[in-house]
Amino acid sequence: MNIGRIIKQIRTSKGLCQSDIAKYSGTAQGNYSKFENGQIEVRASVFLKILDRLDISLEEYQYISNEYNLAYKESILKKFFYISHHDEESLENIKWECKNYLKHKESAAIRDIKTICKALICITGSNDFREAKKIALPIWTRLSKSNALYLYDMYFINAIMYIFSVEEAINIRAFLLREYKKYKKMPYSKALIRIAYLNMSLLLIENNKYDLANEDLDLCIKICKEDRMYLHLAVCYIRKGICGSWENHFEAETLIQKGLDILDILEEKQLLQIMLDEVNKYSKGFQYLK
């Protein structure tokens, strides 16, 4: 179905008349009628005004036009953005989907995701950070030279940040945060920075930089509470407890237990096991049965 006919369906279902939409978008009613009947196209600026009058976002329009499904490309992107970077099977599946997509269409974003999955698999499969960095480095080299980063770029940088040394990752994070300021008013953009703080906190803990890790975790806790992201909040509490265990902080055990209790209540068994492993591996003086 063409664009105009989909718009017509949306307009009529909302009980709006052609003249109203035409006036709002600055289009002659005759031309607007031809647009809905698939006889002519309209400029992108006019189309966005039409969507605005219909109270439909471009993202929602694309979803509707694809018969209430995500387009294949958007489906891959969404899976990648929400995947655990430690889940080798899922990384392999996304890499395969990217390869399949690229057989039919070119996309720089999908090509980058394929490369990043390949790099992350090196870590999850064989803990080979040297090879992972070699694979991911061209992406960072290209993006670091860009005049501006866009949302997908920032997600990609976030995904590869912890592949690098802690000193390199600190500089990459600073670059990411500078660019993020332009997007902080966008809906759901805080998820990007929340995950960046979480990824960075673990890298800092692994390198015994507990003060810096605490700073990132405090910022992340604030965002988690604002957005009611209880899973990530639990991870923050546990990692703050890990940091505190090395400083003989009296709240360390309380923080760890609070985070574990949240995950237990939410029945997040897989994440609970991952966090127990982190406590046993990185904390001082705390060992929990698996």
C-alpha positions as CSV (number, residue, x, y, z in Angstrom):
1,M,0.0,0.0,0.0
2,N,1.4,3.4,-0.9
3,I,2.0,6.2,1.6
4,G,-1.1,8.3,0.8
5,R,-3.5,5.4,1.2
6,I,-2.0,4.6,4.6
7,I,-2.3,8.3,5.7
8,K,-5.9,8.2,4.5
9,Q,-6.7,5.2,6.7
10,I,-5.1,6.9,9.7
11,R,-6.9,10.2,9.0
12,T,-10.4,8.6,8.6
13,S,-9.9,6.5,11.7
14,K,-9.2,9.6,13.7
15,G,-12.3,11.4,12.3
16,L,-10.3,14.2,10.6
17,C,-11.2,15.8,7.3
18,Q,-8.9,16.4,4.3
19,S,-9.2,20.2,4.5
20,D,-8.0,20.2,8.1
21,I,-4.8,18.2,7.2
22,A,-4.2,20.1,4.0
23,K,-4.5,23.5,5.8
24,Y,-2.2,22.4,8.6
25,S,0.5,21.1,6.2
26,G,0.3,24.1,3.9
27,T,-1.0,22.0,0.9
28,A,-3.8,22.8,-1.5
29,Q,-6.7,20.5,-0.8
30,G,-6.8,19.3,-4.4
31,N,-3.1,18.3,-4.2
32,Y,-3.7,16.7,-0.8
33,S,-6.5,14.6,-2.2
34,K,-4.3,13.4,-5.0
35,F,-1.6,12.5,-2.5
36,E,-4.0,10.3,-0.5
37,N,-5.1,8.7,-3.7
38,G,-1.6,7.8,-4.7
39,Q,-1.5,10.2,-7.7
40,I,1.3,12.5,-6.4
41,E,4.0,12.6,-3.7
42,V,4.6,15.3,-1.2
43,R,7.8,16.9,0.1
44,A,9.4,15.4,3.2
45,S,8.7,18.6,5.1
46,V,5.0,18.5,4.2
47,F,4.8,14.8,5.1
48,L,6.2,15.5,8.6
49,K,3.6,18.2,9.1
50,I,0.9,15.7,8.1
51,L,2.2,13.2,10.6
52,D,2.3,15.9,13.2
53,R,-1.4,16.8,12.7
54,L,-2.3,13.2,12.9
55,D,-0.3,12.9,16.2
56,I,1.7,10.0,14.6
57,S,5.5,9.8,14.9
58,L,7.6,8.8,11.9
59,E,8.6,5.7,13.8
60,E,4.9,4.7,14.4
61,Y,4.1,5.4,10.8
62,Q,6.8,3.1,9.6
63,Y,5.5,0.4,12.0
64,I,2.0,0.8,10.7
65,S,3.1,0.8,7.1
66,N,5.0,-2.5,7.7
67,E,1.7,-4.1,8.8
68,Y,2.3,-3.5,12.5
69,N,5.7,-5.1,12.5
70,L,9.2,-3.7,12.8
71,A,11.0,-3.6,9.5
72,Y,13.8,-6.1,9.2
73,K,16.5,-3.5,9.7
74,E,14.8,-2.0,12.7
75,S,14.3,-5.5,14.1
76,I,18.0,-6.2,13.9
77,L,18.9,-2.8,15.5
78,K,16.5,-3.3,18.4
79,K,17.8,-6.8,19.1
80,F,21.3,-5.5,19.1
81,F,20.6,-2.5,21.4
82,Y,19.0,-4.7,24.0
83,I,21.1,-7.8,23.9
84,S,23.5,-8.9,26.6
85,H,27.0,-8.5,25.3
86,H,27.9,-11.8,27.1
87,D,25.3,-13.9,25.3
88,E,27.3,-15.6,22.7
89,E,24.4,-17.5,21.1
90,S,22.4,-14.3,20.6
91,L,25.4,-12.5,19.2
92,E,25.9,-15.3,16.7
93,N,22.2,-15.1,15.7
94,I,22.4,-11.3,15.2
95,K,25.6,-11.7,13.2
96,W,23.8,-14.2,11.0
97,E,20.8,-11.8,10.5
98,C,23.2,-9.0,9.6
99,K,24.9,-11.2,7.0
100,N,21.5,-12.2,5.6
101,Y,20.3,-8.6,5.4
102,L,23.5,-7.4,3.7
103,K,23.0,-10.0,0.9
104,H,20.0,-8.0,-0.3
105,K,20.6,-4.4,0.9
106,E,23.6,-2.2,1.9
107,S,23.5,-0.6,5.3
108,A,26.5,0.9,7.2
109,A,24.7,0.5,10.5
110,I,24.0,-3.2,9.9
111,R,27.6,-3.8,8.7
112,D,28.9,-2.2,11.9
113,I,26.6,-4.4,14.0
114,K,28.0,-7.4,12.2
115,T,31.5,-6.3,13.0
116,I,30.8,-5.5,16.6
117,C,29.1,-8.9,17.1
118,K,32.2,-10.6,15.7
119,A,34.4,-8.6,18.1
120,L,32.2,-9.4,21.1
121,I,32.1,-13.1,20.3
122,C,35.9,-13.1,20.5
123,I,35.5,-12.1,24.1
124,T,32.6,-14.3,25.1
125,G,34.0,-17.3,23.3
126,S,37.7,-17.1,24.0
127,N,38.3,-14.0,26.1
128,D,40.6,-12.7,23.3
129,F,40.5,-8.9,23.9
130,R,43.4,-8.4,21.5
131,E,41.6,-9.8,18.5
132,A,38.3,-8.1,19.6
133,K,40.1,-4.7,19.7
134,K,41.6,-5.4,16.3
135,I,38.2,-6.1,14.8
136,A,36.4,-3.2,16.5
137,L,39.2,-0.6,16.1
138,P,38.2,0.6,12.5
139,I,34.7,1.5,13.8
140,W,36.1,3.6,16.6
141,T,38.8,5.2,14.4
142,R,36.1,6.3,11.9
143,L,33.7,7.6,14.5
144,S,36.3,9.4,16.5
145,K,37.1,11.5,13.4
146,S,33.4,12.4,12.8
147,N,32.3,16.0,13.2
148,A,29.2,14.8,14.9
149,L,27.9,11.6,16.3
150,Y,24.3,10.3,15.8
151,L,22.3,8.0,17.9
152,Y,23.3,4.8,16.2
153,D,26.9,5.9,16.4
154,M,26.7,6.4,20.1
155,Y,25.2,2.9,20.6
156,F,28.0,1.4,18.6
157,I,30.7,3.2,20.6
158,N,29.0,2.1,23.8
159,A,29.1,-1.5,22.7
160,I,32.8,-1.5,21.9
161,M,34.1,0.8,24.7
162,Y,35.0,-1.9,27.2
163,I,37.0,-3.8,24.6
164,F,39.7,-1.2,24.9
165,S,42.1,-0.6,27.8
166,V,40.7,1.3,30.7
167,E,42.7,4.4,29.8
168,E,41.4,4.3,26.3
169,A,37.9,3.6,27.5
170,I,37.9,6.6,29.8
171,N,38.7,8.8,26.8
172,I,36.1,7.2,24.7
173,R,33.5,7.6,27.4
174,A,34.3,11.3,27.7
175,F,33.9,11.7,23.9
176,L,30.6,9.8,24.1
177,L,29.2,12.0,26.9
178,R,30.1,15.2,25.1
179,E,28.1,14.1,22.0
180,Y,25.3,12.7,24.1
181,K,24.4,16.2,25.5
182,K,22.8,17.0,22.1
183,Y,20.5,14.0,22.5
184,K,19.6,14.1,26.2
185,K,16.2,15.6,25.5
186,M,15.2,12.8,23.2
187,P,12.8,10.2,24.6
188,Y,14.6,7.0,25.7
189,S,18.0,8.5,25.1
190,K,18.9,8.1,28.8
191,A,19.0,4.3,28.2
192,L,22.1,4.9,26.2
193,I,24.0,6.8,28.9
194,R,22.7,4.5,31.6
195,I,24.2,1.5,29.9
196,A,27.4,3.4,29.2
197,Y,27.8,4.0,33.0
198,L,27.1,0.4,33.7
199,N,29.6,-0.9,31.1
200,M,32.3,1.5,32.3
201,S,31.8,0.7,36.0
202,L,32.6,-3.0,35.4
203,L,35.8,-2.1,33.4
204,L,36.9,0.3,36.2
205,I,36.2,-2.4,38.9
206,E,38.2,-4.9,36.9
207,N,41.1,-2.4,36.9
208,N,40.8,-1.6,40.6
209,K,39.7,2.0,40.0
210,Y,36.9,1.9,42.6
211,D,36.6,5.7,43.2
212,L,35.9,6.3,39.5
213,A,33.6,3.3,39.3
214,N,31.6,4.7,42.3
215,E,31.2,8.1,40.5
216,D,29.7,6.4,37.5
217,L,27.5,4.2,39.6
218,D,26.1,7.1,41.6
219,L,25.2,8.9,38.3
220,C,23.6,5.7,37.0
221,I,21.6,5.2,40.2
222,K,20.1,8.6,39.8
223,I,19.0,7.8,36.2
224,C,17.7,4.3,37.3
225,K,15.6,5.8,40.0
226,E,14.2,8.5,37.7
227,D,13.3,5.9,35.1
228,R,12.4,3.1,37.5
229,M,14.8,0.8,35.9
230,Y,15.1,-1.7,38.8
231,L,17.2,-4.3,37.1
232,H,20.0,-1.8,36.4
233,L,19.5,-0.3,39.8
234,A,20.2,-3.7,41.4
235,V,23.4,-4.0,39.4
236,C,24.5,-0.6,40.5
237,Y,23.9,-1.5,44.2
238,I,25.9,-4.7,43.9
239,R,28.8,-3.0,42.1
240,K,28.9,-0.2,44.7
241,G,29.0,-2.9,47.3
242,I,31.9,-4.5,45.5
243,C,33.8,-1.2,45.4
244,G,33.0,-0.6,49.1
245,S,34.3,-4.1,50.0
246,W,37.8,-2.9,49.1
247,E,37.5,0.2,51.2
248,N,36.1,-1.6,54.2
249,H,32.9,0.4,53.8
250,F,30.4,-0.7,56.4
251,E,27.5,-0.5,53.9
252,A,29.2,-2.8,51.3
253,E,27.4,-6.0,52.4
254,T,24.1,-4.2,52.7
255,L,24.4,-2.8,49.2
256,I,25.3,-6.2,47.7
257,Q,22.4,-7.9,49.5
258,K,19.9,-5.2,48.5
259,G,20.8,-5.6,44.8
260,L,20.7,-9.4,45.0
261,D,17.3,-9.2,46.8
262,I,15.9,-7.0,44.0
263,L,16.9,-9.5,41.4
264,D,15.6,-12.4,43.4
265,I,12.2,-10.7,43.9
266,L,12.0,-10.0,40.2
267,E,12.9,-13.6,39.5
268,E,15.8,-12.6,37.2
269,K,17.6,-15.8,37.7
270,Q,20.1,-15.4,34.8
271,L,21.1,-11.9,35.8
272,L,21.2,-12.9,39.5
273,Q,23.8,-15.6,38.6
274,I,25.9,-13.2,36.6
275,M,26.0,-10.7,39.5
276,L,26.8,-13.5,42.0
277,D,29.7,-14.4,39.8
278,E,30.8,-10.7,39.8
279,V,30.7,-10.5,43.6
280,N,32.6,-13.7,44.0
281,K,35.2,-12.6,41.5
282,Y,35.7,-8.9,42.2
283,S,34.7,-8.3,45.9
284,K,37.0,-8.5,48.9
285,G,35.8,-10.8,51.6
286,F,32.4,-11.8,50.2
287,Q,31.6,-15.2,48.8
288,Y,28.1,-16.3,47.9
289,L,26.8,-19.8,47.1
290,K,25.8,-20.1,43.4
